[in-house]
Amino acid sequence: MAFTLTPVKGEDFINRTRILDEMISELSNPDSTSGFALYGRRRIGKTSILKEVSGRLTEKGNIAVVYLSVWDLIDYTVEELCRKLILEIIDAYRPYLSLKFRSYELIKTPLSILRKILSEAELKVVYDEIEFIISRNNVQKSRDEMIEHTFTVSEKLSEKCPGNIKCVIMIDEFPSVIDLKSNNIKVGEAILRKIRTISENYQHTALCVSGSLRSTMNLAVLSPGSPFYRQLISKEILPFDLKHTGEILSAGLNITEDCIIEIYNFSAGIPFYIQYIGKMLKRRRPEGGTVTIGDAKETESEFIREEGNMLFREEFNSLSPKEKLVVLKIAKGYHRPKEIGERNELNSGDIRDKISNVSTYLGYLTDKGFVIKTGKGQYELCDPVFERWIREVLLDTR
């Protein structure tokens, strides 16, 4: 096994058997339009699950599978989302429409030539969608019309395909669509309600979504007042247990049980960190040999100092000064609002202050996925590796 920092797939995919089997069974059923909502902390493996399911569904045939991450958008506009999603949907249907050209090639083709290429009756709908994309800057389209056009194209294409072709649309970090802009104005929850209304009428399409932040998934899917409440099958993606952590590490390393326990405790079972530490240990022992617990601890410290600095500094710097102070105090060992609000000496440069309205900032940090409430009046940082980086790098409490 080669350790990887990209989404795991194929034979390297470990664990998640139950959710994979359930998703593939439901999504491959041509008579079902039920979709899924995956939620869990960052770096927990949601994208890996979506891409593994995508690959397995594609192998089955008669299913057009589409994957798009909202976080991959550049302009962060509704127009960009719609344009990319339509093109991906058309490409997913290419094998079933006998379409020789990729949609990205077709949109560069003059309309006069495009009409000839797509003159066959069953491809007329493809021409309509591509013409819509090409002319989007010349014809003023309302936001709702654009969303309607985008999220119904799979239904139109399924009706034109021979056989019963189903479409599965996967949108990673789905709740972030509320942050997209249209005409320089953030669209908010209205876009979720519009997509939900469209998806209720699906006959050949299933929608699968994921989200990293529990608060935004509540807004979109999980809470009774959210647009997609009980419209999707919700699944929380949890960290690996010790057994599956050992399977990942043992597949690529000659490693002892105490080393596995050490890395499991360090990573808290978060797949990204397990993979990263495994990759670093593989470099440390390129010719094989048993990994010792000393190797594991040195590698963890190296990760915190170097890779952790790159991973976490930008995340930390994205916080407001008061939010930073709350995070620092939690990492220092203050877990109750009263303790956090008191003036405490921190070895952290110029951040030595007393903070009021602690609950407000704890709420902000919870919404952003940095903090979790673990009991009555008790708060902790969600990511233990991030917390260790704060202690050892920012607070220098090693």
RATAWO-V266618 format. One record per pair of residues at least 12 apart in sequence whose C-alpha atoms are under 10 Angstrom apart, sorted by the first residue. I is the first residue (numbers start at 1). J is the second residue. Records with the same first field share a line. If there is no record, write none. Layout:
I = J / J
//
This chain:
1 = 13 / 248 / 249 / 250 / 251 / 252 / 253
2 = 248 / 251 / 252 / 253 / 275 / 278 / 279 / 282
3 = 248 / 249 / 251 / 252 / 253 / 272 / 274 / 275 / 276 / 277 / 278 / 279 / 280 / 281 / 282
4 = 272 / 274 / 275 / 276 / 278 / 279
5 = 43 / 271 / 272 / 273 / 274 / 275 / 276 / 279
6 = 45 / 47 / 48 / 272 / 275
7 = 43 / 45 / 46 / 47 / 48 / 49 / 50 / 51 / 52 / 271 / 272
8 = 45 / 47 / 48 / 49 / 51 / 52 / 271 / 272 / 275
9 = 48 / 49 / 50 / 51 / 52 / 53 / 54 / 55 / 56
10 = 51 / 52 / 53 / 55 / 56
12 = 248 / 251
13 = 48 / 49 / 52 / 248
14 = 240 / 244 / 245 / 247 / 248 / 271
15 = 240 / 241 / 243 / 244 / 245 / 247 / 248
16 = 45 / 49 / 237 / 238 / 240 / 244
19 = 38 / 49 / 53 / 235 / 236 / 237
20 = 49 / 50 / 52 / 53 / 56
21 = 53
22 = 36
23 = 35 / 36 / 49 / 50 / 53 / 57 / 208 / 233
24 = 52 / 53 / 54 / 56 / 57 / 60
25 = 57
26 = 206
27 = 53 / 54 / 57 / 63 / 166 / 167 / 168 / 205 / 206 / 207 / 208
28 = 56 / 57 / 58 / 60 / 61 / 62 / 63 / 166 / 167 / 168 / 206
29 = 63 / 166
30 = 62 / 63 / 164 / 165 / 166 / 167 / 203 / 204 / 205 / 206
31 = 164 / 166 / 203 / 204 / 205
32 = 166 / 202 / 203 / 204 / 205 / 206
33 = 166 / 167 / 168 / 199 / 200 / 201 / 202 / 203 / 204 / 205 / 206 / 207 / 232
34 = 168 / 199 / 200 / 202 / 205 / 206 / 207 / 208 / 231 / 232 / 233
35 = 168 / 169 / 170 / 199 / 205 / 206 / 207 / 208 / 209 / 231 / 232 / 233 / 234
36 = 170 / 206 / 207 / 208 / 209 / 210 / 231 / 232 / 233 / 234 / 235
37 = 170 / 171 / 172 / 174 / 207 / 208 / 209 / 210 / 211 / 217 / 220 / 221 / 222 / 228 / 230 / 231 / 232 / 233 / 234 / 235 / 236
38 = 50 / 172 / 173 / 174 / 208 / 209 / 210 / 211 / 212 / 217 / 221 / 232 / 233 / 234 / 235 / 236 / 237
39 = 173 / 209 / 210 / 211 / 212 / 213 / 214 / 216 / 217 / 218 / 221 / 222 / 234 / 235 / 236 / 237 / 238
40 = 210 / 211 / 212 / 213 / 214 / 217 / 235 / 236 / 237 / 238 / 239 / 369
41 = 211 / 212 / 213 / 214 / 236 / 237 / 238 / 239 / 270 / 369 / 370 / 382 / 383
42 = 211 / 212 / 213 / 270 / 272 / 369 / 370 / 382 / 383
43 = 212 / 239 / 270 / 271 / 272 / 273 / 383
44 = 212 / 237 / 238 / 239 / 240 / 269 / 270 / 271 / 272 / 273
45 = 237 / 238 / 239 / 240 / 270 / 271 / 272
46 = 172 / 173 / 209 / 210 / 211 / 212 / 236 / 237 / 238
47 = 67 / 69 / 170 / 171 / 172 / 173 / 210 / 211
48 = 271
49 = 237
50 = 67 / 170 / 171 / 172 / 208 / 209 / 210
51 = 65 / 66 / 67 / 170
53 = 65 / 170
54 = 66 / 67 / 168 / 169 / 170
57 = 168
58 = 92 / 168
61 = 95 / 96 / 165 / 166
62 = 93 / 95 / 96 / 161 / 162 / 163 / 164 / 165 / 166 / 167
63 = 92 / 93 / 96 / 158 / 164 / 165 / 166 / 167 / 168 / 204 / 205
64 = 88 / 89 / 90 / 91 / 92 / 93 / 94 / 95 / 96 / 154 / 158 / 165 / 166 / 167 / 168 / 169 / 205
65 = 88 / 89 / 91 / 92 / 93 / 166 / 167 / 168 / 169 / 170 / 205 / 206
66 = 85 / 86 / 87 / 88 / 89 / 90 / 91 / 92 / 93 / 167 / 168 / 169 / 170 / 171 / 207 / 208
67 = 85 / 88 / 89 / 92 / 168 / 169 / 170 / 171 / 172 / 208 / 209
68 = 81 / 84 / 85 / 88 / 169 / 170 / 171 / 172 / 173 / 174 / 209
69 = 81 / 85 / 170 / 171 / 172 / 173 / 174 / 176 / 209 / 210
70 = 171 / 172 / 173 / 174 / 175 / 176 / 177 / 179 / 180
71 = 171 / 172 / 173 / 174 / 176 / 177
72 = 172 / 173
73 = 180
75 = 180 / 181
76 = 176 / 177 / 179 / 180 / 181 / 182 / 186
77 = 177 / 179 / 180 / 181 / 182 / 183 / 184 / 185 / 186 / 187
78 = 143 / 144 / 146 / 147 / 177 / 178 / 179 / 180 / 181 / 182 / 183 / 186 / 187 / 191
79 = 133 / 136 / 141 / 143 / 146 / 147 / 180 / 181 / 182 / 183
80 = 180 / 181 / 182
81 = 146 / 147 / 150 / 177 / 180
82 = 133 / 143 / 146 / 147 / 148 / 149 / 150 / 151
83 = 129 / 130 / 132 / 133 / 134 / 136 / 146 / 147 / 150
84 = 104 / 133 / 150
85 = 150 / 151 / 153 / 169 / 171
86 = 103 / 126 / 129 / 130 / 132 / 133 / 149 / 150 / 151 / 152 / 153 / 154
87 = 102 / 103 / 104 / 106 / 107 / 126 / 129 / 130 / 133 / 150
88 = 102 / 103 / 104 / 169
89 = 103 / 150 / 151 / 153 / 154 / 157 / 167 / 168 / 169
90 = 102 / 103 / 104 / 125 / 126 / 129 / 130 / 153 / 154 / 157
91 = 103 / 104
92 = 154 / 167 / 168 / 169
93 = 126 / 154 / 157 / 158 / 161 / 165 / 166 / 167
94 = 126 / 157 / 161
95 = 161
96 = 157 / 158 / 160 / 161 / 162 / 163 / 165
97 = 122 / 123 / 126 / 157 / 158 / 160 / 161 / 162
98 = 122 / 123 / 161
99 = 117 / 118 / 123 / 126
100 = 117
101 = 117
103 = 126 / 127 / 129 / 130
104 = 130
106 = 118 / 127 / 130 / 131 / 134
107 = 127 / 130 / 131 / 132 / 133 / 134 / 135
108 = 130 / 134
109 = 134
110 = 131 / 134
111 = 127 / 130 / 131 / 134 / 135
114 = 127 / 130 / 131
115 = 127 / 128 / 131
121 = 160
122 = 157 / 159 / 160 / 161 / 162
123 = 157 / 160 / 161
124 = 157 / 160
125 = 153 / 156 / 157 / 159 / 160
126 = 153 / 156 / 157 / 160
128 = 153
129 = 149 / 150 / 153 / 156
132 = 146 / 149
133 = 146 / 150
142 = 182
143 = 182 / 183 / 187 / 191
144 = 190 / 191 / 194 / 195
147 = 191 / 194 / 195 / 198
148 = 194 / 195 / 197 / 198 / 199
149 = 198
150 = 195
151 = 169 / 194 / 195 / 196 / 198 / 199 / 202 / 205 / 207
152 = 195 / 198 / 199 / 201 / 202 / 205
153 = 205
154 = 166 / 167 / 168 / 169 / 202 / 203 / 204 / 205 / 206
155 = 167 / 201 / 202 / 203 / 204 / 205
156 = 204
157 = 204
158 = 203 / 204 / 205
159 = 203 / 204
164 = 204
165 = 204 / 205
166 = 203 / 204 / 205 / 206
167 = 203 / 204 / 205 / 206 / 207
168 = 204 / 205 / 206 / 207 / 208
169 = 205 / 206 / 207 / 208 / 209
170 = 206 / 207 / 208 / 209 / 210
171 = 207 / 208 / 209 / 210 / 211
172 = 208 / 209 / 210 / 211 / 212
173 = 209 / 210 / 211 / 212 / 213 / 216 / 217
174 = 192 / 208 / 209 / 210 / 211 / 212 / 216 / 217 / 220 / 221
175 = 188 / 189 / 192 / 209 / 210 / 211 / 212 / 213 / 214 / 215 / 216 / 217 / 218 / 219 / 220 / 221
176 = 188 / 211 / 212 / 213 / 216 / 217 / 220
177 = 189 / 190 / 191 / 192 / 220
178 = 190 / 191 / 192 / 216 / 219 / 220
179 = 191
189 = 219 / 220 / 226 / 227
190 = 227
191 = 227
192 = 219 / 220 / 221 / 226 / 227 / 228
193 = 220 / 226 / 227 / 228
194 = 227
195 = 207 / 227 / 228
196 = 220 / 227 / 228 / 229 / 231
197 = 227 / 228
199 = 228 / 231
200 = 228 / 231
206 = 232
207 = 231 / 232
208 = 232 / 233 / 234
209 = 221 / 232 / 233 / 234
210 = 234 / 235 / 236 / 237
211 = 236
212 = 237 / 368 / 369
213 = 366 / 367 / 368 / 369 / 370
214 = 236 / 366 / 367 / 368 / 369 / 372
215 = 363 / 366 / 367 / 368 / 369
216 = 367 / 368 / 369
217 = 229 / 234
221 = 233 / 234
222 = 234
238 = 269 / 270 / 271
239 = 267 / 268 / 269 / 270 / 271
240 = 264 / 267 / 268 / 269 / 270 / 271 / 274
241 = 264 / 268 / 269 / 270
242 = 260 / 261 / 263 / 264 / 265 / 268 / 269
243 = 260 / 261 / 264 / 269
244 = 264 / 269 / 271
245 = 260 / 261 / 263 / 264 / 267 / 268 / 269 / 270 / 271 / 274 / 275
246 = 259 / 260 / 261 / 263 / 264 / 274
247 = 260
248 = 260 / 271 / 274 / 275 / 278
249 = 263 / 264 / 274 / 275 / 277 / 278 / 279 / 281 / 282
250 = 278
251 = 278
252 = 278 / 279 / 281 / 282 / 288
253 = 278 / 279 / 281 / 282 / 285 / 286 / 288 / 289 / 290 / 291
254 = 282 / 285 / 288 / 289 / 290 / 291 / 292
255 = 281 / 288 / 289 / 290 / 291 / 292 / 293 / 296
256 = 290 / 291 / 292 / 293
257 = 292 / 293
258 = 292 / 293 / 296
259 = 291 / 292 / 293 / 294 / 295 / 296 / 297
260 = 274 / 291 / 292 / 293 / 296
261 = 293
262 = 293 / 294 / 296 / 297 / 300
263 = 277 / 278 / 293 / 296 / 297 / 299 / 300
265 = 384 / 385
266 = 296 / 297 / 300 / 384 / 385 / 388
267 = 300 / 383 / 384 / 385
268 = 383 / 384 / 385
270 = 383 / 384 / 385
273 = 300 / 303 / 385
276 = 299 / 300 / 303 / 307
277 = 296 / 299 / 300 / 302 / 303
278 = 296 / 299
280 = 296 / 299 / 300 / 302 / 303
281 = 295 / 296 / 298 / 299 / 300
284 = 299
300 = 385
301 = 388 / 389 / 392
303 = 385 / 389
304 = 385 / 386 / 388 / 389 / 390 / 392 / 393
305 = 389 / 392 / 393
306 = 389
308 = 385 / 386 / 388 / 389 / 390 / 393
309 = 386 / 389 / 390 / 393 / 394
311 = 386 / 389
312 = 385 / 386 / 387 / 389 / 390
313 = 386 / 389 / 390 / 393 / 394
315 = 370 / 386
316 = 328 / 370 / 386 / 390
319 = 364 / 365 / 368 / 370
320 = 361
321 = 351
322 = 351 / 353 / 354 / 355 / 356 / 357 / 358 / 361 / 362
323 = 355 / 358 / 360 / 361 / 362 / 363 / 364 / 365 / 370
324 = 351 / 361 / 365
325 = 340 / 341 / 346 / 348 / 351 / 352 / 353 / 354 / 355 / 361
326 = 340 / 341 / 354 / 355 / 358 / 361 / 362 / 365 / 371
327 = 340 / 361 / 362 / 365 / 370 / 371 / 380 / 381 / 387 / 390
328 = 340 / 346 / 347 / 348 / 351 / 381 / 387 / 390 / 391 / 394 / 395
329 = 341 / 342 / 343 / 344 / 345 / 346 / 391 / 395
330 = 371 / 379 / 380 / 381 / 387 / 390 / 391
331 = 380 / 381 / 384 / 386 / 387 / 388 / 389 / 390 / 391 / 395
332 = 344 / 346 / 347 / 387 / 388 / 390 / 391 / 395 / 397
333 = 380 / 391
334 = 378 / 379 / 380
335 = 373 / 374 / 377 / 378 / 379 / 380 / 381
336 = 358 / 359 / 373 / 375 / 376 / 377 / 378 / 379 / 380
337 = 355 / 356 / 357 / 358 / 359 / 361 / 362 / 377 / 378 / 379
338 = 355 / 356 / 358 / 359 / 377
339 = 358
340 = 354 / 355 / 356 / 358 / 359 / 362 / 379
341 = 353 / 354 / 355 / 356 / 357 / 358 / 359
342 = 354 / 355 / 356 / 358
343 = 355
346 = 394 / 395
347 = 391 / 394 / 395 / 396 / 397
348 = 390 / 391 / 393 / 394 / 395 / 396
349 = 394 / 395
359 = 377
362 = 379
365 = 381
366 = 379 / 380 / 381 / 382
369 = 381 / 382 / 383
370 = 382 / 383 / 386 / 387
371 = 383
//
